[in-house]
Amino acid sequence: MKNLKKIPPVDEIMLDEDIISLVRRYNRNYVVISLRQVLDEVRTELKLNDEELDREVIRSMVKQRLLREIRKNSKGTLQRVINATGVVLHTNLGRAPLGSRALEYMQDMGKHYNNLEMNLSKGERGSRYVHVEELLVQITGAEAALVVNNNAAAVMLGLNTMAAGREVIVSRGQLIEIGGAFRIPEVMKMSGATLIEVGTTNKTYISDYEAAINENTALLFAAHTSNYKIVGFSEEVKLEEMVKLGKEKNLPSMQDLGSGILCDLSSWGLRDEPTVQQCVNAGADIITFSGDKLLGGPQAGIIVGKKNYIEAMKKNQLTRALRVDKLIISALEGTLLEYLCGIPERNIPVLQMLTINMDELEAKAIKLSSVLQDKFSQSDKIESIKYVQVEDMVGGGAYPTYRIPGFGVEIKLRENNLEWISQELRLMEPALLTRRQEDKMLISVRTLLAGDEEKLVEMLYEVLEKKGENL
Ligand SMILES: *Cc1c(COP(=O)(O)O)cnc(C)c1O
């Protein structure tokens, strides 16, 4: 109890030289509030502690904690993560990391004024929707384009504009749910359109669509089953067939493509997913896809297709609520320019990771494992470190059944403390996310970005050799 009397009062701490210098950098009120919190905590702890402490010890304890607390709270909660999982489009890790052209554009437009809604040649008000449109038209071959907040918004806007109050025909095999509670039936309901399911889970024929068409039908809709595959005794209607039927019946066709692939990746083993250009050529009236999946850009919902429908969408009030801001537009322009006049498989990180050749990947894994072996040569915490073949994934719902052969490093620990170590690594800054295979830690090198290797080695050392000292 004697300890409690030695806790310095707020006023006294605030006069401390270190704290005065803290107040120069942080809001005074914020420092006082944090200090009160720290004093409460210290008081509670000291009540439980019978050992008598020096006044100076208590004072320095309060100060240390205050500094730590202030530093911790003066950062946002969003923080960097090193992705060693080998899942390239990790939905929980922000999907696509941006390329440098996108980042430069974003910084330039964010820092300065810009012509977001200004027609500079006429000197009058312009439209924000013109910016990426021309690029998208040139790259995809579509007549027109529009960008909204994300693909869920794009689908909703398309359905609302083209089919509110009327019927939309969808195959039962395509009533998809995407992570984060995007469900076709629910989105349909929100859009005001009525869902008409046809066919069965595994088989849908063009005759099923045809039989469902009536005077209230507004749209034929196909959703790419991006995160699962129906295999075996199954049949889906091809987009071309659906478009042909639509033309005969004077109905538009819409394709929710999910991951918008803009360049052919088949020579890297990524086959069987249609590109946006293929869907345009198949004659779909509207195609929607995400900006931050295989396209490798910022979160956005991209709509390309026939001009009359896109124009109607631009006039829809919903568009105002779903619109993208200047930072997204600039990041998307920077990314799309890479497709038009750059080298996407080299400069768009997602594509670079997916198309990197095996020799290069293997060399990266060999190098990382040898650096780790050196660093931990004296360690008694580790049983073995070796480079191994791993199976990586595209992620983001794309190519759900496809495993990409890759390389990585496998670490086997002496003690059974992988759970604890993985957690410690997640709590560091940046955080490190690894994979686990039985009792071993796996580090896939495919998803490591420039500079990640060096950091990762230090982080493992910190956790195993310093924090793990008492294990
Ligand atoms: C990912 C996906 C969506 C949702 O896209 P977001 O950009 O995450 O809103 C919708 N439909 C399909 C087929 C998808 O793969």
The ligand as an SDF file (V2000), in Angstrom:
LIG
                    3D

 15 15  0  0  0  0  0  0  0  0999 V2000
  -14.9120  -11.6130  -56.4060 C   0  0  0  0  0  0  0  0  0  0  0  0
  -16.1940  -11.7300  -57.1090 C   0  0  0  0  0  0  0  0  0  0  0  0
  -17.2320  -10.8060  -56.8550 C   0  0  0  0  0  0  0  0  0  0  0  0
  -17.0880   -9.7040  -55.8690 C   0  0  0  0  0  0  0  0  0  0  0  0
  -16.1360   -8.7700  -56.3000 O   0  0  0  0  0  0  0  0  0  0  0  0
  -15.5950   -7.6150  -55.3130 P   0  0  0  0  0  0  0  0  0  0  0  0
  -14.6960   -6.8070  -56.1690 O   0  0  0  0  0  0  0  0  0  0  0  0
  -14.9380   -8.3060  -54.1940 O   0  0  0  0  0  0  0  0  0  0  0  0
  -16.8070   -6.8540  -54.8660 O   0  0  0  0  0  0  0  0  0  0  0  0
  -18.4070  -10.9670  -57.5550 C   0  0  0  0  0  0  0  0  0  0  0  0
  -18.5680  -11.9590  -58.4430 N   0  0  0  0  0  0  0  0  0  0  0  0
  -17.5870  -12.8650  -58.7110 C   0  0  0  0  0  0  0  0  0  0  0  0
  -17.8410  -13.9480  -59.7280 C   0  0  0  0  0  0  0  0  0  0  0  0
  -16.3700  -12.7740  -58.0610 C   0  0  0  0  0  0  0  0  0  0  0  0
  -15.4060  -13.6650  -58.3010 O   0  0  0  0  0  0  0  0  0  0  0  0
  1  2  1  0
  2  3  1  0
  2 14  2  0
  3  4  1  0
  3 10  2  0
  4  5  1  0
  5  6  1  0
  6  7  2  0
  6  8  1  0
  6  9  1  0
 10 11  1  0
 11 12  2  0
 12 13  1  0
 12 14  1  0
 14 15  1  0
M  END
$$$$
